[in-house]
Amino acid sequence: MSEAGRSAGVEAHRLVALADAHDQRAAAARDAAARWLIAHRTERQVAGTLAPLSACGFTFLHDRGWPGARRGSRAQIDHVLVGPGGVFIVDTKGWRDVTVAGGRLFRGQADVTDDLAGLADVGVGTEAVLAELGLAPGEVRVVVVLAGSAMEAVALSSLGGLVVVGERRASAFINGFGRRLTERQQHAVLGAVMAHFPPLGEEAVPLDLSVPDPVIEEPALLTVDEVADTFLAGMLAAPIEEWMAFLHPDQAKLVRRSFSGPARIRGAAGTGKTVVGLHRAAYLARGTTGRVIVTTYVRTLPDVLSTLLQRLAPEVADRVEFTGIHQFAMRVLRERGHRVELKLPEATQAFNRAWAVVGRTGPLGAIDANSKYWQDELLKVIKGRGLTSFEQYADLARSGRRRRLGVDQRREVWRLYLQYEQNLRAAGVVDFEDVILHAEASLRERPLEGISAVVIDEAQDLSCVMLRMLHALVGDRPDGLTLIGDGQQTIYTGGYSLSEAGISVAGRGVVMSTNYRNTREIASFAAQIVEGDEFVDIEGGPGRADAALAVPRTGPSPVLSSFSSHAAHDAALVAHVRTLAASGVDAGDIGVLTATNRDAQALANALRVAGFGVVELTTYSGSTAPLVKVGTIKRAKGLEFKHVLLGRVVGELLAPAVEGLDDGARERREIERRELYVGMTRARDGLWVGSIHNYGR
């Protein structure tokens, strides 16, 4: 064959290969075009389905650029909605045969969960950007809408709560969050969202029209009933308090902050610690697949927080457990078949018998005849630390107890303790401290599985053993343990340090410094009550109050009234409640607080006789109702009210510190004054204090 013939053959083969390559690229282009057409029609279809939300106050941003994508990228977010219910990042899918199991998404037999991971990351990034404005992380939601589907909304725990919902349910789902942002907040958020999600370029994208339209099921237009359901969903969702959706930017960023181990958030009363803790619990639940436990010493607060979370973040409410510390311990023991007889009257009798035999006429009675001091020593110092031998107690620092005890005096305390324990065993009962000790031992032997994080509110009130027990649930894992509290609000005896509980928060402590709750007048009035008092902080050493650096709000000065009898006091308190109601204050915004259950019951009865509806804090669960809330200050820890009436206050506690008190009496006085401080700082706008001279003394 001639040279020319060979050249022609080579050229022919080259051109055939080139033609094949063009055919392959053309086929790929046609496939891509078909997919883009399906996506285009799906997006357009879903946009039409979501259109009724415009009438509900939502603003639509269609076809926005993927945040952070390189210039020229075609990666897009189908729809971003900003409205009363928050921010919704919407992606549409034409997928069929979709199921959700175990927090994973399946398309037929294929697990496609990870295909949505990038979208979930966009939600996380958007949370960070909007936190700079103060938008709570939970108000940014990522939603995948399945075109043509009527599937109910399902959250994927493995993707931080990303929600998958059918097209026909999507509008009602989005509007079902109700009014969470004001119009002003919506405008601020919309501006940030528009900057975060840039518009896509408008350059034309050539399509091969030889590709036939893809076949997808075109659903009928939304029915009148379905459109009505969208509007009804918004009407049925009660507006939530502004602080649930919009925080101070510092608070919003703290909610999202990651810590490499146990962390502590502290600050003066009114700085929003409990609010941050609630949002943080929801945030941690979205980012994990296990349970988040929120606990505290007093039982009222978990019930209230649980009710609030149902409104704040219903999508994760089933994975956040709110529980009192003793309730949690009892549940652990019960589920593990460990029966304990917790009977407080019998336990009290066991102590009284021990005091009669060992204490009253012995050296302890001579030091302090008030048996309550010694009962606290047994329960809070010895059992609260889990001491098992006299040697441990003999050289214990006894943080938080002013009275010094020598070795011989401690031997007498230990004798009292052994007699008390013997009496408990003889009666076949345990006390609250035993419940914690048994639960801690059980968890140490067999850890509880499925717990991702623990958030402790009012952490300063817990005993050393309580903290050890909770720490054992999560150890030192990142973001596992969050301690929230304020040493200034310690109202129980028996201080200790975190190091005794085997916990270190070194480098992971945050101090909140702005009082958002109280007015300056209330904050200043309350601060005078505890000025100069000492307390022991759980991070070790004498506590120093974390004074708020800023108190932005102002209001009327607190009212302090003094009375010589219960009758005169109670009549004045009822009159003040009536004055507040006449001025337009909702009864549900009024809290009447006392130091004792006896006084709380008496004032509740006085208000009922006067015609006011009352809910006692022992049964209060956070539900909104026009009822005056009445209870002890201890029950009110972590709560707040627009107006607080502190009733039947012992007059001497409001006077300057008295010189010459022995260490035990001084310790009691400081605790009582700190309790008053806690009660006063529950008030947002108004504070009334009614004292009775020589009452209880």
C-alpha positions in Angstrom: 0.0 0.0 0.0 1.3 3.4 -0.9 2.1 6.0 1.7 -0.9 8.1 0.6 -3.2 5.1 1.1 -1.9 4.5 4.6 -2.4 8.2 5.4 -6.0 8.1 4.2 -6.7 5.0 6.4 -5.2 6.6 9.5 -7.3 9.8 8.9 -10.4 7.7 8.4 -9.9 5.9 11.7 -9.2 9.2 13.4 -12.4 10.8 12.1 -14.5 7.8 13.1 -13.0 7.9 16.6 -13.7 11.6 16.8 -17.2 11.1 15.7 -17.7 8.4 18.3 -16.3 10.8 20.9 -18.8 13.5 19.8 -21.6 11.0 20.0 -20.7 10.1 23.5 -20.4 13.7 24.5 -23.7 14.4 22.8 -25.4 11.6 24.6 -24.0 12.8 27.9 -25.1 16.3 27.2 -28.6 15.0 26.3 -28.7 13.1 29.6 -27.6 16.1 31.5 -30.2 18.3 29.7 -32.9 15.8 30.6 -31.9 15.9 34.3 -31.8 19.8 34.2 -35.3 19.8 32.6 -36.6 17.5 35.3 -35.0 19.7 38.0 -36.4 22.8 36.3 -39.9 21.5 36.1 -39.8 20.1 39.6 -38.5 23.4 41.1 -41.2 25.3 39.1 -43.9 22.9 40.3 -42.9 23.1 44.0 -42.6 26.8 43.8 -46.2 26.9 42.7 -47.2 24.7 45.5 -45.5 26.9 48.1 -46.9 30.1 46.6 -49.7 30.4 49.3 -47.0 31.1 51.8 -46.5 34.6 50.1 -49.9 35.5 51.6 -48.6 34.4 55.0 -45.8 36.9 55.0 -43.0 34.8 53.5 -40.5 36.3 51.0 -39.1 33.9 48.3 -35.6 33.8 46.9 -35.5 31.5 43.9 -32.5 29.9 42.3 -29.8 31.3 44.6 -26.1 30.5 44.5 -24.6 28.0 46.8 -22.8 29.9 49.5 -19.1 30.0 49.0 -19.2 28.3 45.6 -16.5 29.4 43.1 -17.3 32.0 40.5 -19.2 30.5 37.5 -20.5 27.5 39.5 -24.0 26.4 38.6 -24.5 24.8 42.1 -27.8 26.3 43.4 -30.3 26.4 46.2 -33.7 26.0 44.7 -35.6 28.3 47.2 -34.8 30.2 50.3 -37.9 31.4 52.3 -37.8 34.1 55.0 -40.9 34.8 56.9 -42.6 34.8 60.3 -41.7 31.2 60.9 -37.9 31.7 60.4 -35.6 30.8 57.5 -36.2 27.8 55.3 -33.6 26.5 52.8 -35.6 24.4 50.3 -34.3 21.8 47.9 -36.6 19.9 45.6 -36.3 16.3 44.5 -38.2 14.3 41.9 -37.5 11.1 43.8 -39.9 8.2 44.0 -40.2 5.3 46.4 -38.7 7.3 49.3 -38.7 5.9 52.9 -37.0 7.0 56.1 -35.7 4.4 58.6 -33.3 4.8 61.5 -32.7 8.5 60.8 -31.6 7.6 57.2 -33.2 8.3 53.8 -33.7 5.5 51.3 -34.7 5.7 47.6 -35.8 2.2 46.9 -33.1 0.1 48.4 -30.4 2.7 48.1 -29.3 4.9 51.1 -29.2 8.4 49.7 -28.8 10.2 53.0 -25.2 11.2 52.3 -26.3 12.8 49.0 -27.9 15.5 51.2 -24.9 16.1 53.5 -23.7 19.1 51.6 -27.2 20.7 51.9 -27.2 20.1 55.6 -23.8 21.8 55.8 -25.3 24.8 54.1 -27.8 25.0 56.9 -25.0 24.9 59.5 -23.1 27.7 57.7 -26.3 29.8 57.5 -26.8 29.4 61.2 -23.4 30.8 61.8 -23.9 33.8 59.6 -27.3 34.6 61.1 -26.1 34.1 64.6 -24.2 37.4 64.1 -27.7 39.0 64.0 -28.9 37.1 67.0 -31.1 34.6 65.2 -31.3 31.4 67.2 -29.7 28.4 65.4 -33.0 26.5 65.4 -34.7 29.1 63.3 -32.8 28.0 60.2 -34.3 24.8 58.8 -33.2 22.8 55.8 -36.2 21.2 54.0 -36.1 18.6 51.1 -39.4 18.7 49.3 -40.4 15.5 47.3 -42.3 16.6 44.2 -45.7 15.0 43.9 -45.5 13.3 47.3 -47.9 13.6 50.2 -45.3 12.3 52.7 -45.5 13.7 56.2 -42.5 15.7 57.4 -39.7 13.5 58.9 -36.5 14.9 60.4 -33.2 13.1 59.7 -31.3 13.0 63.0 -28.2 11.9 61.1 -28.2 15.2 59.2 -28.7 17.6 62.1 -32.5 17.6 61.8 -32.8 18.2 58.0 -36.5 17.6 57.2 -37.9 15.6 54.3 -41.5 16.3 53.4 -43.9 15.6 50.5 -44.8 18.5 48.3 -48.5 18.5 49.3 -47.5 18.8 53.0 -44.7 21.3 52.6 -46.6 24.6 52.8 -48.5 23.6 55.9 -45.3 22.3 57.5 -43.5 25.6 56.9 -46.3 27.8 58.1 -46.9 25.5 61.0 -44.1 27.2 62.9 -46.3 30.2 63.3 -45.0 33.7 64.1 -41.5 33.5 65.5 -40.0 36.7 64.0 -41.3 40.2 64.0 -41.4 42.2 60.7 -38.4 44.1 61.7 -36.5 41.0 62.5 -37.6 39.5 59.2 -36.2 42.4 57.3 -32.8 42.2 59.0 -32.6 38.4 58.4 -33.7 38.8 54.8 -30.9 41.2 54.1 -28.3 38.8 55.5 -29.8 35.9 53.6 -29.7 37.8 50.3 -26.0 38.5 50.8 -25.3 34.9 51.9 -27.1 33.3 49.0 -26.0 35.3 45.9 -28.2 35.3 42.7 -27.1 32.9 40.0 -25.8 34.4 36.8 -28.5 34.8 34.1 -26.4 33.6 31.1 -28.3 31.3 28.8 -27.7 27.6 29.1 -28.2 25.9 25.7 -30.6 22.9 25.8 -30.8 20.2 23.2 -34.5 20.4 22.2 -34.3 16.9 20.5 -34.5 15.4 24.0 -38.2 14.8 24.8 -39.8 16.2 27.9 -39.1 13.8 30.8 -42.2 12.0 32.1 -43.1 12.9 35.6 -46.5 12.7 37.3 -48.0 16.2 37.2 -50.1 16.5 40.4 -53.4 18.3 40.3 -53.4 21.9 41.6 -53.6 22.2 45.3 -57.2 21.8 46.5 -59.1 24.5 48.3 -58.8 22.3 51.5 -55.0 22.0 51.1 -54.6 25.7 50.7 -56.8 26.2 53.7 -54.6 23.8 55.7 -51.6 26.0 54.9 -53.2 29.0 56.4 -54.7 27.1 59.3 -51.3 25.7 60.3 -50.1 29.2 60.9 -53.2 30.2 62.8 -53.0 27.2 65.1 -49.3 27.8 65.9 -49.3 30.2 68.9 -46.7 33.0 68.7 -43.7 32.2 70.7 -41.8 34.6 73.0 -39.4 36.8 71.1 -36.4 35.4 73.0 -37.1 31.9 71.7 -36.2 32.9 68.2 -34.0 36.0 68.5 -31.2 36.2 71.0 -28.4 38.7 71.6 -25.7 37.8 69.0 -23.3 36.8 71.9 -25.9 34.4 73.2 -26.7 33.0 69.7 -23.0 32.3 69.1 -22.6 30.8 72.5 -25.4 28.3 71.7 -23.4 27.1 68.7 -20.0 27.2 70.3 -18.1 23.9 70.4 -16.0 22.9 73.4 -13.3 20.2 73.5 -14.6 18.8 76.8 -16.8 19.7 79.8 -17.7 23.4 79.7 -19.1 25.9 82.2 -21.3 28.9 81.4 -21.8 31.3 84.3 -22.9 34.8 84.9 -25.0 37.0 87.1 -28.7 36.6 87.5 -30.6 37.8 84.4 -27.9 37.3 81.9 -29.8 34.6 80.0 -28.0 31.4 81.1 -31.1 29.3 81.2 -32.2 30.6 77.8 -28.8 29.7 76.3 -29.0 26.3 78.0 -32.4 25.6 76.4 -31.3 26.6 72.9 -28.0 24.7 73.4 -29.9 21.5 74.2 -31.9 21.8 71.0 -28.8 22.6 69.0 -26.9 19.6 70.4 -29.9 17.4 69.7 -30.0 18.4 66.0 -26.3 17.6 65.6 -26.4 14.2 67.3 -28.3 10.9 67.0 -28.4 10.2 70.8 -30.5 11.7 73.6 -29.7 15.0 75.3 -30.5 15.2 79.0 -31.3 18.5 80.6 -31.4 18.4 84.4 -31.4 20.5 87.5 -32.0 20.2 91.2 -35.6 21.5 91.4 -38.3 19.6 89.6 -40.3 22.6 88.4 -37.8 23.9 85.9 -37.5 20.8 83.8 -41.3 20.7 83.3 -41.3 24.3 82.2 -38.3 23.9 79.9 -39.9 20.8 78.3 -43.0 22.8 77.5 -40.9 25.6 76.1 -38.9 23.3 73.9 -42.1 21.8 72.4 -42.8 25.2 71.1 -39.2 26.2 70.3 -38.0 23.0 68.5 -40.7 20.4 68.2 -38.6 18.5 65.7 -36.1 17.4 68.4 -38.4 17.5 71.5 -38.6 13.7 71.5 -34.8 13.4 71.9 -34.3 15.9 74.7 -35.1 14.6 78.1 -35.9 17.2 80.8 -35.7 15.7 84.3 -35.1 16.5 87.9 -31.8 15.0 89.1 -33.6 12.7 91.6 -36.2 11.7 89.1 -33.5 10.7 86.7 -31.7 8.6 89.3 -34.9 6.9 90.3 -35.6 6.0 86.7 -32.2 4.5 86.3 -32.6 2.3 89.3 -36.2 1.3 88.4 -35.3 0.4 84.9 -32.4 -1.7 86.2 -34.6 -3.6 88.7 -33.0 -1.9 91.7 -35.8 -1.3 94.2 -35.3 1.4 96.8 -37.9 2.6 99.4 -37.7 6.4 99.3 -39.8 7.6 102.2 -38.9 11.0 103.5 -41.0 11.0 106.7 -39.4 7.8 107.8 -35.9 9.1 106.8 -36.6 12.3 108.9 -37.6 10.2 111.8 -34.4 8.1 111.5 -32.4 11.3 111.8 -34.4 12.6 114.7 -33.8 9.4 116.6 -30.1 9.5 115.9 -30.0 13.1 117.0 -31.8 12.3 120.3 -29.3 9.4 121.0 -26.0 10.9 119.8 -26.4 14.6 119.3 -28.8 16.6 121.4 -27.1 16.0 124.8 -23.6 15.5 123.5 -20.8 17.7 122.2 -22.7 18.5 118.9 -25.7 19.8 120.8 -23.5 22.0 122.9 -21.9 23.5 119.7 -25.2 24.2 118.0 -28.6 23.0 119.3 -30.1 23.5 115.9 -30.3 19.9 114.5 -30.8 21.2 111.0 -27.1 22.3 110.9 -26.0 18.8 111.6 -28.5 17.1 109.3 -27.1 19.2 106.5 -23.6 18.1 107.5 -24.6 14.5 107.1 -26.6 14.9 103.9 -24.7 17.6 102.0 -21.1 17.2 103.2 -20.7 13.4 104.0 -23.3 11.8 101.7 -23.2 14.6 99.2 -19.5 13.7 98.6 -20.0 10.0 98.9 -17.6 9.6 101.8 -17.3 6.1 103.1 -14.7 6.3 105.9 -13.9 8.6 108.8 -10.4 9.1 107.5 -11.9 10.8 104.4 -14.0 13.1 106.6 -11.3 13.8 109.1 -9.2 16.0 106.8 -12.0 17.2 104.5 -11.9 20.9 103.7 -15.7 21.2 104.1 -16.0 24.0 101.6 -18.9 26.2 102.1 -19.3 25.6 105.9 -18.1 28.4 108.1 -17.9 26.6 111.4 -14.6 24.9 112.0 -14.7 21.4 113.4 -11.7 19.7 115.0 -11.0 15.9 114.8 -12.8 15.1 118.0 -15.9 17.1 116.9 -15.8 15.3 113.5 -15.7 12.0 115.3 -19.0 13.0 117.0 -20.4 13.9 113.6 -19.3 10.5 112.2 -21.0 8.8 115.2 -24.2 10.6 114.4 -23.9 9.6 110.7 -23.4 5.9 111.6 -26.4 6.0 113.9 -28.5 7.6 111.2 -27.5 5.0 108.6 -28.3 2.2 111.1 -31.7 3.7 111.7 -32.4 3.9 107.9 -31.5 0.3 107.4 -33.6 -0.8 110.4 -36.6 1.1 108.8 -35.8 -0.3 105.4 -35.8 3.1 103.7 -33.4 5.4 102.0 -33.1 9.2 101.7 -32.6 11.3 98.5 -28.9 11.2 98.9 -29.0 7.4 98.9 -30.9 7.4 95.6 -28.1 9.4 94.0 -25.4 7.2 95.5 -27.1 4.0 94.3 -27.6 5.4 90.8 -24.0 6.6 90.6 -22.7 3.2 91.6 -25.0 1.4 89.1 -23.9 3.7 86.3 -20.3 3.3 87.2 -20.7 -0.4 86.9 -22.7 -0.3 83.7 -22.8 3.0 81.8 -26.0 4.2 80.2 -25.9 4.0 76.4 -27.4 6.4 73.9 -26.6 9.7 75.7 -24.9 12.3 73.5 -24.9 15.3 75.9 -25.9 16.5 79.3 -26.9 20.1 80.1 -27.1 21.0 83.8 -28.9 24.2 84.8 -28.3 25.7 88.2 -25.3 23.4 88.5 -24.2 25.1 91.7 -27.1 23.5 93.5 -26.0 19.9 92.8 -23.9 17.8 95.1 -20.5 16.4 94.2 -22.0 12.9 93.8 -24.7 14.2 91.5 -22.1 15.8 89.2 -20.0 12.6 89.2 -23.0 10.6 88.2 -23.9 12.9 85.3 -20.3 13.3 84.2 -20.1 9.5 84.0 -22.9 9.6 81.3 -20.7 11.4 78.8 -17.2 11.6 80.2 -14.9 14.3 78.7 -16.2 14.0 75.1 -16.5 17.3 73.2 -19.7 19.1 74.0 -20.7 16.3 76.2 -21.2 18.2 79.5 -22.4 21.8 79.9 -22.6 23.2 83.4 -24.7 26.4 83.7 -25.1 28.4 86.8 -24.0 31.2 89.2 -22.3 30.7 92.5 -23.9 33.8 93.8 -27.2 32.0 93.6 -26.1 29.0 95.7 -28.8 28.4 98.3 -27.8 25.0 99.7 -25.1 24.1 102.1 -22.1 21.8 101.4 -19.9 23.4 98.8 -17.2 21.5 96.9 -15.0 22.0 93.8 -15.3 20.5 90.4 -11.9 18.8 90.8 -13.5 16.7 93.6 -16.0 15.5 91.1 -13.2 14.7 88.6 -14.2 17.4 86.2 -12.1 20.1 84.6 -13.4 23.1 82.7 -10.0 24.7 82.3 -10.0 26.9 79.1 -13.7 26.1 78.6 -15.4 28.6 80.8 -17.6 31.5 79.5 -18.9 34.4 81.6 -22.1 36.1 80.4 -22.0 39.8 81.5 -25.1 41.6 80.3 -28.3 41.5 82.4 -31.1 41.2 79.9 -33.9 40.5 82.4 -33.9 43.0 85.2 -34.1 46.7 85.1 -31.2 48.6 86.6 -33.4 49.5 89.6 -34.2 45.9 90.4 -30.7 44.6 89.8 -29.2 47.3 92.1 -31.8 46.7 94.8 -31.1 42.9 94.7 -27.3 43.3 94.7 -27.5 45.3 98.0 -29.0 42.2 99.7 -25.9 40.0 99.1 -23.3 42.7 99.2 -20.3 41.5 101.2 -21.6 38.0 101.5 -19.3 35.1 100.7 -19.9 31.8 98.9 -17.8 29.0 97.6 -17.7 28.6 93.8 -17.6 25.1 92.3 -14.4 26.0 90.4 -12.7 26.2 93.8 -12.0 28.9 96.4 -14.1 31.7 97.8 -16.6 32.9 95.2 -16.6 36.4 93.8 -19.9 37.5 92.3 -20.0 37.9 88.5 -21.5 41.4 88.4 -23.3 42.3 85.2 -21.3 44.8 83.2 -24.4 46.1 81.5 -28.0 46.4 82.5 -29.7 48.1 79.5 -33.3 48.3 80.8 -34.7 50.8 83.3 -38.0 50.9 85.2 -39.7 51.9 88.5 -37.9 51.4 91.8 -38.8 48.3 93.8 -41.4 48.8 96.5 -40.4 47.8 100.0 -43.2 47.6 102.6 -43.1 46.6 106.2 -45.9 45.1 108.3 -46.4 44.0 111.9 -48.9 41.2 111.1 -49.7 38.5 108.6 -53.2 39.9 108.0 -52.0 43.4 107.2 -49.2 42.0 104.9 -51.5 39.7 103.0 -54.1 42.3 102.5 -51.5 44.7 101.0 -50.1 42.0 98.8 -53.5 41.2 97.4 -54.2 44.9 96.8 -50.9 45.2 94.9 -51.9 42.3 92.6 -55.2 43.9 92.0 -53.5 47.2 91.1 -51.3 45.4 88.6 -54.3 43.7 87.0 -56.2 47.0 86.8 -53.2 48.5 84.9 -53.4 45.8 82.2 -50.8 43.3 83.5 -51.8 39.8 82.7 -52.2 37.6 85.8 -50.0 35.0 84.2 -47.1 37.5 84.3 -47.2 37.9 88.1 -45.2 35.7 90.5 -45.8 35.6 94.2 -42.8 34.0 95.9 -42.0 33.1 99.5 -39.3 31.3 101.5 -41.5 28.5 102.8 -44.3 26.2 101.4 -46.4 27.2 104.4 -46.3 30.9 103.4 -46.8 30.1 99.7 -50.0 28.1 100.6 -51.3 30.9 102.8 -50.8 33.6 100.1 -52.3 31.3 97.4 -55.4 30.9 99.5 -55.6 34.7 100.1 -55.5 35.4 96.4 -58.2 32.8 95.7 -60.5 34.3 98.3 -59.9 37.7 96.6 -61.1 36.2 93.3 -57.8 35.6 91.5 -57.0 32.4 89.6 -53.8 30.8 90.9 -51.4 28.1 89.7 -49.0 26.8 92.3 -45.4 26.3 91.1 -45.5 22.7 92.4 -47.8 21.9 89.5 -46.8 24.6 87.0 -45.5 23.1 83.7 -44.9 26.3 81.6 -48.3 26.4 79.9 -49.6 29.9 79.3 -52.7 30.8 81.4 -54.0 34.0 83.1 -53.3 32.7 86.5 -51.1 34.2 89.2 -48.1 31.9 89.9 -47.4 31.2 93.6 -44.6 29.2 95.1 -41.3 29.1 97.0 -38.2 30.9 95.7 -36.5 27.5 95.4 -39.3 26.4 93.0 -38.9 29.6 91.0 -35.2 29.1 90.3 -34.5 29.5 86.5 -37.9 31.1 86.0 -38.9 34.8 85.4 -41.9 36.9 85.7 -42.8 40.5 84.6 -43.7 41.3 88.2 -42.6 39.6 91.4 -44.1 40.0 94.8 -41.8 38.6 97.5 -44.1 37.9 100.4 -43.7 37.4 104.2 -40.0 38.2 104.1 -38.2 38.1 107.5 -37.6 41.7 108.2 -34.1 41.2 109.7 -32.8 39.7 106.4 -33.3 43.1 104.8 -31.2 44.9 107.4 -27.4 45.3 107.3 -25.4 42.3 108.5 -25.4 41.9 112.2 -22.0 41.7 114.0 -21.4 39.0 116.6 -23.2 36.1 114.9 -21.6 32.8 115.4 -20.3 30.9 112.3 -23.4 28.7 112.0 -25.9 31.6 112.3 -23.8 33.7 109.8 -23.8 30.8 107.4 -27.6 30.4 107.6 -28.1 34.2 107.2 -26.0 34.3 104.1 -27.9 31.4 102.5 -31.2 33.1 103.4 -30.1 36.4 101.9 -28.9 34.7 98.7 -32.3 33.1 98.5 -33.9 36.5 98.7 -31.5 37.7 96.0 -32.7 34.8 93.7 -36.3 35.7 94.3 -35.8 39.4 93.6 -33.9 38.8 90.4 -36.8 36.7 89.0 -38.5 40.1 88.2 -38.3 41.7 84.8 -40.3 45.0 85.3 -41.6 45.3 88.8 -40.7 44.2 92.3 -42.7 44.4 95.5 -41.2 43.2 98.8 -43.4 42.7 101.9 -41.6 42.1 105.1 -42.8 41.2 108.6 -40.8 42.2 111.6 -39.7 39.5 114.0 -41.4 36.9 111.8 -39.9 33.4 112.2 -37.3 34.6 114.7 
